[in-house]
């Protein structure tokens, strides 16, 4: 008798919870990240100094 009551109660709880899942609004669209800031002239020079055998003026301007 207690087992039947437990099964009935469990069934009722599951039915009640199944109706709670579909009423929300759609998720908002993800935000697009802002592009990174352009490197300064000094940062470009340091990067090229480490990545090459030494930067030229044109390479620094390109970065």
Secondary structure by P-SEA (a helix, b strand, c coil): caaaaaaaaaaaaaaaaaaacccccccccbbbbcccccccaaaaaaaaaaacccccaaaaaac
